[in-house]
């Protein structure tokens, strides 16, 4: 499927307009409900297939961030054949008590995978945690970059953001939807 077609589908399924409080605390008048494209197996598969081109050749592990990045990393792993790690916001206090489940990240070149990047805050926090576990990280990929400072915040941490789609790619809102 062509990237323009995917962008149109993501826009139609996921763009909401109204008043939304973002993770950063900022209030926005539009919101990309990522769970709408992540819950559509055909659309998610098409997005992951296009994202393969964004994966650096030296990548050894794909690390999806809780919660939305988990669906994306799983689909991307299917297309790349790379092992996946599932990264929690905080390590669970029971069982394995791990921050990153699945593939081992220590000493490996890890690519952080996220669904939507706005300020980049969670990618920065999770990257710091993964680096403390010994992961080597210099890039992240996302489905949508809202183009609201995330790329710059990541660059300040030595992380290059590679986005499949940007807010500009998704065009103007197509009417009002309510969550």
N, C-alpha and C positions, 0 to 999 in steps of 0.2 A: 504494500500500500504506500502511496506517495505521502511525503511529509505534509504537504498542504492539506490533503484529505484528512490525515490524522489530526492536524491542528483544528480543522473545522469540527471534527467529532468531539475533540476535547472541549472546545469552546461551547458547543451545543449542550454537552452533557454536564459540564463542570462549572461554568461561570455563573455565579450568582451575583445579583446586585442588591444593595440594601446597606445596612450598618453592621459591621462585623469587627469584633475585637480580635486582633491577631496575637500570635504567641509573644511577640515583642511588646504587647500592650497597646500598640498603636491601633487606632480605629481606621478602618478602610471602608470604602463604599462599594468595593467589589471583592469577591472571594472566589478562589478556585477550589471547589469541593472535590479534592483529589480522590476521595473514596468512590466517586461516581465513575472515574475512568479506571481506577484500580479494580473495581468490582465487575467490570465488563471484560471477560477473558479475551475476547477477540481484539478489543481496542488495546488492552494492556499488552497483549502479544505483539501487536503491530508497533506499539511504541518501543518495546524492548528490542525488537528486530532493528529498528532505526538507531537505537542507542548504542548498538555494538560498535559502530564507527567512532564513538566518542571514548571508548575504552583504550587507554594507553597500552601499547604492545607489551610493556614490561610488567603489567598487572599480574599478581599472583592470587589475590583474594579480593572478592567483592564484599563490601561491608554495608549492609542496609540498616538504616536508622529506624528505631522504633517510632512510630508504628507504621506510617505510610511507606517508608522506604523498604519495608520487609516484602511487600507484594512486588514492588519494582525490582528489587535485587533478585528475587526468586525467578521472575520472568527473564531478567537479563542473564542470570546464570545459566538458564536453559539454552539461551542462544549462544553464549560464549563458551560454555563448558567449564567455566571457572568455578571453584568452590566458593561458598558463601558463608559469611558470618552475619549473625543477627545481633545488632548492638542495642542494648537497653540504655535507657536514660540514666539509670542507676543499677548497680549490681543487685541481684536479688539476694536477700539475707538467708536463704535456705538452699538445700540441694547442692548444686555445684557452686553457688554463690559467684557466678561469673557475670561480667559485664558484656562480654562478647561470646555468644553461643555459636556452635557450629564449627566452621573452619578455624584453625589456629592462625593468629595474626602476628605473633611475636617473630621478629626478624624477617618479615615478608613485606613485599610491596603491595599495599592495600589501596584500593580505590573506594572512597566513600560514595554511597548511592543514596540519594534523597528524592522525594517526589517533587515538592515545591520549595523553592528557596526565596525568602523575602529578605530578611536582615542577615541571614547566614548564621544566626546565633546558635542554633542546635548543632549545625555542622561543625562550628568552631569548638563547642564544648565536647562533642563526641570525638572529634579528631584529637583533642588534647588527651582525652581518656585513652583512646586507642594507642596514641604515641607513648603514653606512660606504660602500656603493656608491651612495648617494643615494636609496634607497627611502624613501617616507613610509609608516610603519606605525603604526597605533593599534589594530589588532584582529587576532585569530587565531580560527580555527574548528577544531573537532576533532569526531571521531565520538563518542569517549568521554572524559569527564572523570572520572578516578578519585576526584576530590574529596579529594586528599591534599596540598593546598597549591599546586598549579599555578596556579590562578586568582589567588591572592594574589601569588605570585612575578611573574606577568605584569603584574598591576596596578601593582606597584612599578616596572616598566619602562615604564609608560604604555600597556600593551596590554590591551584588554578581551577576555577569553576568552568565546567563544560556543560552547557544546557542544550537539550534537544529543542525546546521551544522557549521563546521569551514572551512576555506580555505583548510586545509589538507584533509577534507572529500570530497571536490570537485575535488581533484586531479589536474593534470597538464592541462594547456590550451589545447583545442582541435582545434587548428587552429585559423586563424585570421578572426575576424568579424569586420565590421565597423559599427559605430552607425548610 
